[in-house]
Each structure stands twice: as structure tokens, then as C-alpha cells.
């Protein structure tokens, strides 16, 4: 006899509807809940209501009736029908400050007055504030830049290598290059020929640091690239692994969690490692090769490390869709966006050798639409009762740009594609860096990116 399939809910509540429903609910029940509502969404998407009742106890009878209504409202995204399922009461929590004073709490722009605490397995770093370091003694903190693409295969690592050589050779800078593309290492194979890699890499350091041995191998995860030899500057590379990778996959699978009595999350671990590397190498600038996609590594490198974020894009629907997903997150959490929006800069990767003006105009327009919807601020409506001078001053404080503003972050810095780059192999042909095609393809990029990075350094 065939097994009967479960009867589906007649009108199920789906994920995207849960937060609006929960937010509206708590606003309607402030008389029972009191205080400022805080929603806590767990890793399955279920939502609870956190109430700090330590100073003003609540009536359990009222909570049970409220919990039953909340359970019926959210359907499968309810944590359960009982008040102990729905409510996280401060008086019952072992560490209530970890909930009510969490730095991860966000406001919901669509529901003013309601706050949200996300409990995610991944993606948390897109929602967290930048990491900050205490003032360092000695030389000033170097400026950082992250090279990122929502899709792979856009020439990000090649651009980083050429930019690093430009900074070392033309500007005389000591450049620290860190490969953060841990799942698909690439930049080190461009800048470090066989036999020039260090004994260990960043993943080795994170593994050993987890058991208190990071300092033992920290001096042995860097190597100088031969491509800057003879120039005024230097390129120092931190690869993901050393000359002998060992059991790389086993190590990679163990680095993303926090460590006992140490940094609580992966971003903090990377940040502290970066600070130690900067203290050891004393670079003028740091270039970070981020992995593609919406991974936590990308989140950390763009939002939390105070780095110029170069967003590589090609004019395809797939790329624009990927960036739309990312920019939608920016729009939903404007208070976090404020901390890194000035770091964002678009890059036009692989600009074709035909119809370039039309291609660039189309990409520029699509990027402008993205930034306008999700990053730029809207002009406020003029207040007819305010003096003209006050209205003008208010307008000047709005953060936005016009379509053709040459300094706008949506204005993509072009990197031109040439067929010759299909055979670009600087490891076996180091003279390739000197080709005229390199300047023709990357000249605009190295010039503008350097201006942005060094201007930011003051």
C-alpha cells in the first residue's frame, strides 16, 4: 500500500513573509511585551521574540495566549506553540547580554522600532560592523584593497598581480599580497614560480594558531616575489599553502570556527592574522585576493577589513543578478552600509575589443541602477517652510552621484581584454609583464586604483 503524502498547508507562510509578519505582530502586542521588540531568527529561519523582563516581569498567562497567536501566524516557521518556545526571556537566559547587547543586532528599515538578531551558519559577516584595531606603534597602518568578483573567471588575480608589480616598480611600494581565495588559490601561482613558495601558508597558520602554535610558523608563510626584483619596491606574498601543501582539504575544513579563549569568529581570526603580518612585513599597501561569490570570506574582505573594495563586473545577466542579490542585502541593512559604502568601486573586467564605447555605456548604466536602488541616498523632498539656504545645505549632505560623474563608485574602471592574454603566463615568461599590451589593457586600472588607494591613505 503506497505511503500517503503529507497534506500541504492550504496557504503556507514562506521564508520571505516571515519577518514582515513577525515584525507587525510584535508591534501590535507592545502592551503585552513592552520595551523595544527584538526578533531572533535561527539557522532554520524560525523566529522567536526576545523580551528583557529582568526589571519588569511579564504575566505568564498573557505570554501563553500571545505565543499561541504567534505560532498560528508563522506556521512552519514558528518555534512551537508554547510560551517557552516563542519567548526568550532575559530572566531565563544564562547570558542575557549576549542576546540583548549583541553587536549583531540590526534594525528593520521596513518596520521602524523592530530589531533583528540573525543566527546564521554562513553570511553573518555581511551583517557585522568593521573590525577595528588599537593604535599601532611604529609605522602607520597600511592601506588595504580587496579585489572581488561576484562571479569567477573575470581576471581578478591577473589584475592584482599586474597592479602589485605597478605599485612596486613605478611607485616604489612594499606590497603585501594575501591570497584569501582559500578554496581556489590563484594569485600565488602567478607571483611565486615553482621553488619560490614559503614553507607554509595562511591555512597552515590558522590551523596552528588554533592550538596555540601560530607564532611558530608566522615567519615562514611569506615569500618575496621575483617579479619585483630590481625595482624600488617589493612584493611579499602570503599563499594559502606552502611548497608542500600536505593534507590541505583536511586543514581547510577546520579553520572557519572560532577558537577557545581566542577570536570568536573567522573574520576576527583573519583580521588578527593580517595585523600580525603587517607588523612583521611592514608593507606600504596590502592587496587581498578575495574568493568569488557570496561567501563569508568575501563578506569579511569587503565589509569588515576597512579595505578599498574593487568590484569586478562583466556586462552579463549572470553577473548583474549576482550583484543585485548582494546589493539587496546592502539596501536592507543601511546602518551597516554606512561603514563601508565609501570603499566601494566598480571595475569593468574583460572589456571586449569591439564596440567598447557601447559596452562600457551599457555596463555603466546597469551599475548606476544598482547603486541608485541600493547604495546611494535619495534626495529629500524640499521643505517649503525652510529657508532656501538651509535646504541647499541639506542637499549637499546626501550621498549620491549622477550617471556620468567620473568620480562615482558606479563608474567602472576599465580593464581591456586582448586575445594575447589567453597565453599570459608570467611564471614561465616573466618578460610578459613588460609587454605593451599590459599597459594598454591595465593602464587605466593601475592608475585609477592606485589613486584611490593612496588618496585614502592620505
Secondary structure as GFF3:
##gff-version 3
##sequence-region A 1 458
A	DSSP	alpha_helix	15	28	.	.	.	ID=ss1
A	DSSP	alpha_helix	30	33	.	.	.	ID=ss2
A	DSSP	beta_strand	38	41	.	.	.	ID=ss3
A	DSSP	beta_strand	47	51	.	.	.	ID=ss4
A	DSSP	alpha_helix	60	74	.	.	.	ID=ss5
A	DSSP	three_ten_helix	75	77	.	.	.	ID=ss6
A	DSSP	alpha_helix	83	86	.	.	.	ID=ss7
A	DSSP	beta_strand	87	89	.	.	.	ID=ss8
A	DSSP	three_ten_helix	90	92	.	.	.	ID=ss9
A	DSSP	alpha_helix	97	100	.	.	.	ID=ss10
A	DSSP	beta_strand	106	107	.	.	.	ID=ss11
A	DSSP	beta_strand	115	118	.	.	.	ID=ss12
A	DSSP	three_ten_helix	124	127	.	.	.	ID=ss13
A	DSSP	beta_strand	143	149	.	.	.	ID=ss14
A	DSSP	alpha_helix	156	169	.	.	.	ID=ss15
A	DSSP	beta_strand	174	180	.	.	.	ID=ss16
A	DSSP	alpha_helix	187	191	.	.	.	ID=ss17
A	DSSP	alpha_helix	202	209	.	.	.	ID=ss18
A	DSSP	alpha_helix	214	218	.	.	.	ID=ss19
A	DSSP	beta_strand	223	224	.	.	.	ID=ss20
A	DSSP	three_ten_helix	226	228	.	.	.	ID=ss21
A	DSSP	beta_strand	234	238	.	.	.	ID=ss22
A	DSSP	alpha_helix	248	252	.	.	.	ID=ss23
A	DSSP	alpha_helix	266	281	.	.	.	ID=ss24
A	DSSP	beta_strand	285	290	.	.	.	ID=ss25
A	DSSP	alpha_helix	296	299	.	.	.	ID=ss26
A	DSSP	pi_helix	300	304	.	.	.	ID=ss27
A	DSSP	beta_strand	307	313	.	.	.	ID=ss28
A	DSSP	alpha_helix	317	332	.	.	.	ID=ss29
A	DSSP	alpha_helix	334	337	.	.	.	ID=ss30
A	DSSP	three_ten_helix	341	343	.	.	.	ID=ss31
A	DSSP	beta_strand	344	351	.	.	.	ID=ss32
A	DSSP	alpha_helix	356	374	.	.	.	ID=ss33
A	DSSP	alpha_helix	388	396	.	.	.	ID=ss34
A	DSSP	beta_strand	413	416	.	.	.	ID=ss35
A	DSSP	three_ten_helix	419	423	.	.	.	ID=ss36
A	DSSP	three_ten_helix	430	434	.	.	.	ID=ss37
A	DSSP	alpha_helix	436	456	.	.	.	ID=ss38
###
